[in-house]
């Protein structure tokens, strides 16, 4: 708990003047607001003198101090809103930034729907927590001080009743709020599950339709909502218990205070004005006392939501940048890659990559082939530092990739993935994403290189055409060519082509191969392929088996060895559509 509030207030104290001035104005507004109640006493007592001038002075004084209280309250709320809004923005940006800093492992294991729910609740909870603690709770404390002071002056019995009721209220609040929050956590968990299912359905709606599972998915969400309904009722019932308990305590306290005041008035110890003063504080304080439980409840609820939200910041990246990084300038990079005695395993299991040694020369095209799970894609993930090797090292231009920043490293590597994921923006935006500055002419040049310009020109909105979520409006081949154009505009010295034609028809494959060989000319290139037609022109083909290099050579050299590659080639001959190397 201490850590969450420490982070919470660390953001607030980035704006110290707003915090201090806002608190002072809130306190002054409550001081003047409570002092205005004294005018009820003065007004009633002055009526006994029948001095109309004095009565009007008191009345105008009451109006003036209420106006001052109102102005101070507006000013206080305005000043507070300055840092409420600013800190909310700062925290949102930092959480968003931290999510980008977190490793591949975190994002591979997260559920997007649950994460979205956490972000949505957390953003609201942060703003609400500021309102509850730095505005509402502060006002309640000032109110309590004034009531205690007034009642201690009038009669200690009144003060004892107030202290007793406040104490019982706080003890009750602790018990009821704990129960309320425990039910809230259960409800949050269930809402996260529902959010996860909804997001999964929206992302995978095609799969649902392929298998005609609409009714099953609806039935599934209905079942989850049945559990959710039960959780909601348990949560709501805690509110009813809070209403009954706090309402009864407030009614008891107000009744006792008024009875004591009535007795003292009829006994001649209090003036009528004193009784009106007590009644004024009763009508303002005890309804606010009921709010104490709700304030604690809101603070606890917001804390529960903030715990997961701010908790994102407590996740530490495992893949760290060096303290004193070296730098490889893009203009000077040659693109020499070396895997030196590399070992790697996922989750400390059996090694996926074993004693791997390979040097890829500048401008060389090297293909990785092998069966699924052999370790081909793992090598590129290690090169990109999505994971770190457990043994050995990987170097670019003689520099260990651990000695340069991740952003510097990844700026040297252009990736065309097997399944390109696009932003729900325009075609032009997605192609230009790889550039530091968007320039339409460069985007068009990249599209031409990738055999995509003719298709884009045929669209009514051209480069302004929206591609849909994850690029759903484009075909597989169009997305692949867009990914090539995006990579080309980045112009990195090293290109990674990750099984980018394994699911395409021969025509699309031919277009993509033409695009690929055009953009990779003169660059260090790594091709990962199941379909061997994509690697016939590679300078070297590396056959990987069980995390090790089993064979190495050109297409013809490997065929002549009659080994693993020859077997793979024979299996695919019937599927291959293309031409042999001349």
N, C-alpha and C positions, 0 to 999 in steps of 0.2 A: 504493500500500500504506500509506504513512504516513497518508494522509487517512482510510482505513478504520479503522486502529487509533486514530487521534486521536478519531474519533467514538465508537469502542468504549469507550475509557477515559474519555471525557467523561461518559458515562452512569454508569460505575462510581464516579467521583469525586463524584457527587451524594450518595454515602453514604460519606464519608471514614473515619468511625470504624469502620464495619463492614469496610472494605477493610484498614485498618491493623491492627486487632485480629485479624481473620481471618488475615492473613499472619503475624503474630507467633505465633498459636496453632499454625498449620501448621508453622512453623519449629521451635517448641519441641517439638511432638509428634514430629518427625523427629529432633531432637537427642536427646531421651530414648530414642526407639526405637533409634537407633544406639548410644547409650551402653550400652543393655542388653546389646549383643553383647559388651562388655568383660567382663561377668559370667561369660560362658563361660570366658574365660581365667582369671579369678580363681577360679572354681569348680574347674577342673581342677588349677590350681597348688596350691590349698588341700588337695586330696585327698592330696597327697604328705605333708602334715603330720599327717594323720589326726586333725585337731582337729574333732570333730563340731560343737562349738558355733560355731566359725568358719565351717564349711561351711554350717550352717543360717542364720547371719547373711547370708552371701552369697546363699543361695537366697531368703530372704525379701526381701533388697534387690533381687534380680532381679525377683521378683514385684511388688514395690512400684513399681519404675521402669517396668515394663511396664504396670502399671495406670495410672500417671500418664500415660504415653504414649497409652494408649487413651482416657483421659478428655479429654486435650488435643486428640486427633484428632477426637473427637465434638464437642467445643465449637467447634473450628476450622471443621469442616464446617457446623455449625449457623449460626455467625456468617456464614460465606461465603454460605450459602444465602439469608440475609436480602437481601444486595444482588444475588445472582444472580437471585433471583425478582423483586425490585423493578425492577432495570434491564431485565429481560426484558419486564416489564409496561410500563415507561415507553417502551421502544423500540417495542413493538407499537402502543401508543396513538399515538405520534408518527408512525409510518409510516401508520397508518390515517388520522390527521388530515391528514397531508401529501397522501395520495391524494385526499382531498376538496378540498384547496387547489389541486391541479393543474388545469390548464385543460381545457376541452372537447376541445381538439386531442389531448391526451395520452390521454384516455379513449376518444376516437373511434378511435385507432390501436392501442390495446392489445389483446392477446388474453387474455381472462379466464382461460382454463385455464393459460396460462404464468404469469400473474401470481399465481394461486393457488398454483402449484408453488413459485414464488419465495418467497412469504410463508411457506409451510409449511416449506420447507427452512431459510429464514433464521431463523425463530423457534427451531428446534431448534439451529441452528449457533451462535446467540448464547449460549445457555445452555451448550452443549458447549464453546465457546471459553473461557468463564470457568473451567469445570472443568479444562480441559487446561492453561491458562496459570497461573492463580492458585491451583491446587491441585496437580495432578499434576506439572507441570514444576518447581514450587517444591520439592516433595518430592524429586524426582530430583537437583536441584542440592545440597540439603542432604546427601543420601546420598553424592554424589560428593565433597563436601568432607570428610566423615568418613572415607571410604575412603582418600582421598588423604593425609589427615593421619596415619591409623593406619599406612599402608604406608610413608610417608616416615620415620616414627619407627623402624619395624622394619627396613626394608631398601629402599634407593633403587631397587634393581632391580625390586621389586614396583610401586613408583610408576611407573617408566618403562613397564612392561608395561601398566598401567592407562591411562596417558595415551595410549600408542600405540594401544591398542584403541579408546579413546574417540574419538581423532582419526579413525581409519579409519572408525569407525562413523558419525561425523558426515558425513564426505565421501560415504560410501555413501548415507547417508540423503538428502542433498541431491539426488543423482542419481536415486535411486529414487522419492523423493517427487515430484519434478518430473514424472517419467514417470507416476506414479500419478494426480496431479492433472490432467494433460492428458487422461488417459483418463476421469477423473471428469467433466470439463467436457463431453466428447463425450457421455457417458451422460446428464448433466443436460439437454443440448440435446434429446436423443432423448426423454427423459421429459417434457420440456415440450411437445414436439410431440404426444405421446400424450395428455397431459392436456388440451391444446387441443382435440384431436379429440373426446375423451370429453365435455368440457363443451359443445362445439358440438352434439354429438348429443343431449345431455340438454336443451339449450335448444330445439333445432330438431327434436325427435322427431316432431312432427306432420308436418313437411315430409318426413321420412324415410318415414313411413307413407303420406302422400299419393301418393308416387311409388313405393311398394313397394320401397324401396332398402335394406331391412334386410340382405340378403345382401351387397350391395355395401359397405355400411358395415362389416360384420363382416370381409369380405375386406380392406378398407382397414386396419382396425386390426391384423389378422393380419400384413399386410405390414410395418406399422410395428414390430410386436413382433419380426419377424424381424431387422430392423436393430437393435432394442433388444437382442436376445439376443446378437448379435455384439459390441455395445458392452459388455454386461455381462461377457462372457468375457474381453475385452481388459482390462477393469478388474480382474476377479478375478485374472487371471494376474499382474498387478503385485503382488498380495498374496503370491502364492506365491514370487515373486522376493525380496520383502522377508523372508519367513520363512526362506528358505534362506540368504540373505546374513547377516542379523543373527544367526541361530542358529549359523551356522558361526563367525562372529567371536566371539560370546560363549563358545562351547565352546573355541575356541582360547585366548582370554584366560584363562578359568577354569583350563584345563589348565596353561598356563604359570605362572600364579601359584601353583597348588598344587604343581607340580614344584619351583619355587624354594623354597617354604616347606618342602617335604619335605627337600630337600637341606640347607637351613640347620638344620633340626631334627636330622637325622642327624649333621650336622657339629658339633652342640653349640652352635651360635650362637643357636638358638631353643629355648625351653622347649616342652613339650607344650602348655601353655596358649597360647603364642604361635601354634602351628600351628592350634589350635582357633579362635583369634581370626581368623586369616587365612581359615580354612574358613568361619567364620560370615559374614564380609564377602563372601566369594565367592558363597555360596549366596543372599545377599540382593541384592548389587550387580549381578552379571552378568545375572540375569533382568530386573532393572530396566533394565539397559543395553539389552536388546532392546526394552524399552518406549520408549527414546528415539526410535527410528525411528518407532514407532507414534504417539508423542506429536507429533512433527513432522508426521507424515502427517495426523493428526487436525486439528492446527492449520491445516495447508495446506488440507485439505478444507473445514473450517469457514470459513476465509478465503474460499475460492472461493464458498461459498454466501452468506456475509455480504456479499461484494462486490456482488452483485445486490440483496440485501435492503436493506442500508444505502444502496446506490446509488440507491434510490428517493428518498431524502432529498436527493440531489444534483441531482435534476431541479428546475429553478427554474420557478415559474409565470411566464408571460409577461404575463398580465393581473393587474396589481398594484393594490392599494389605495393611495390617495394618502397621503403622509406626514402631512398635516394635513387630514383629511377634513371636509367639511361634512356636515350631517345634515338629512335631510328626515323630520320626524316623521309617522308614519302618520296621526295624527289631524288634522294640518294639511295633508296633501297634497291638491292639487287634481286632479292627473292630467293636466296640460298637457304634451304631448310635442311636441318639435320636432326634426326632422332638418334639419341646416343644412349644405348643400354636401358631403354625405357621399359619399366614394368608398371602395370596398373590393374587394379581390381575395383569393382563396385562394392561398396559396403563391406569391405574387408573379406569378401568372399574369394572364390577361386579366381586367379589372375585371368583377365581378359586379354591383356597385352603382356607378352613375356619376352624379355631380353631382345627388344626390337631395336635394330640398328639400320639406318637408311640415310643416305645423303641425296637430296634432290638439287641438282645444279640450277643456276639461274637460267630462266627461259626454257627449262626442260618440262616436258609433259609426261607425267607419271600416272599410271592407272592402278587403282587398288581393286582387285577382284577376289572372290572367294564366296563360300556359302554364307547364308544368313547367320549372324552371330559370331563370325570369324574375327571381328574386331575392326572392320574397315571404318565405319562411322565413328567408332570410339577414338580412332587416331585423329580425326578432324576435330572432335570435341576437345581432345587434349591440346591440339595445336591452337584452338581458339581460347584455351583456358576456361572452358566450361567446367573442367575438372583439372586437378593437378596430379602429375605423376607421383607414384609412391617411391620410385627409384629411377635414377638416370635423369636426363634432361633433354629438352627440345630447344634448338637454337635457330634463330633467323639472322642471316648475315653475320654469324659468329657470336651473336649476343643471346644469352639465355632468355627465353620468353618470360621468366620470372623476374628478370632485371628491368623490364620495361612495363609501363602501365598497360592495363587491359585495353583502354581506349586507343592507345598508340598501337598496340599489337593488332587489334581488330580493324584498325584503319588500313593496315597493310594487307588484309585478307578479304577478298570478295567472294561471297558465297551464293551459289544458286542451289537452293535446297530442293529436295524431292517434291515437297508440297509447299510451294510459296504461299505465305499468308500475307494478304494485302490489307491495307487500311481501308475503311469504308469511306473513301474519298475519290477524287477523280483519277483517271488514268494518268494524266499529267503529273499530279501530285505524287502518285506512287512511283512513277519512273524517276522523277526528280528528287526522290527522298534520299538518294545516295549522294547528291551534290550538296556542297556547303551553301550554295545560293541557287534558288530556282531560276532557271533561264529557259524559256520555252524553246528557243532555237536548239539549244543543247539537248533538250528532251526529245525533240523531233529527230535530231541526228542519231541519238541513241536508239530510238524506235526503228529507224531505217536499218541500222546495223543489225538489229534483232529481228528483221523481217516482220515488223509489227505495224509500220507506218501505213501501209495500204489498208489494213483492217481498220485502224483507228480513223483514217480519212473517210471511210464508208459510214461511220456512225454520225447521226444527226448532230450530236454535241461534240464530236471529235474528241480532243484531249480533255474536255470538261465532262466527259461521260463518267458517271459514278459507277464504281465496280461492285458495289454491294458489300455486305459484311463478309470479311475474309476472302473477298474477290469472287463471290458466288455467281456473279453475272457473266464471268468469263469462263471459257473452256479451259481444260488442263493445259493444252498447248499454248493458248494465249497467255495464261498466267506464267508459264515457264519462260516464254519469250519476253514478257514484261520484266520478269526477275533478271533475265540476262541484260536487258536494257538498263535496268536499275543498277546492276553491278558494273556495267560498262561506264556509266556516267560517274561512278565512284572512282574508276580508273586505278585500282589497286595493283601492286606488283605481283601479287599471288592470287590465283583464282582456284576456288574449290567448287567442283561440279558434282553434286551429291545425288547420284541415281536419278537425274532429272528427266530421263526419258523412259523410265521403267514401266510407266502406266499409259503410254501414249501410242497412238496409231502410227503407222509407218510414215505417212505424209507429214504429220506433226513432228515426228522424230527427225525426218530429213531437214525440215525447216530449222529446227532447233540446232541440229548439228552444224548446219551452214552458219547459223548465227554464232554458235559457240566457237567454232574454229576461227571465225573472223575476229571475235573480240579477244581471244586468248593468244593471238599471234605475238610472239616475243615475250610473253609473260610466263612465269613459273606456274604450272597448272597441275592440280591434283584432280583426277577423275575417279569417282567411286561408281562402279557400275555392276549391275546384274546382267543387263543386256550387253553382250560383248560387242555388238555392232557399233557402240559408241566409242570404242577404244582402239580401233584398228590402226589409227594414225598416231597413237601414243609412242613416245620415244622409248619408254620402258613400261612393262606391265609387271606389277608385283602381285604375286598370288599369295594371299594370306590364309593360313590354316591354323585354327586354334591359337590365334594371337601371335603367331610367328610367321616369318617370311619362309614360304615353302619353295617358291620358284620365282625367278626374275629373268626378264628378257623381252625381246620384241614379240609381236604376234607370231611371226613365222618361226622364230627360235623356240618359242614355247610349244608350238604345235609339233615341232621336230622332237622335243623331249618326251612326248607321249606320256605326260604326267597328268597332274590335276587340271591344268588349263586345257589340255587336249580333251579330257573327259567333259569339261564344261562346254567346250566348243561343239563337240559331237551332240550334246544334249540340245543345243540351241540352233543347230544348223537348219532344222526344219522350220524354225520360226524366223530366221534371219532374212530380212528383205533389205538389200542394199548392194553395194559393190565392193569388191576386194580392192586392196591398195594396188595402185598401178606400179 
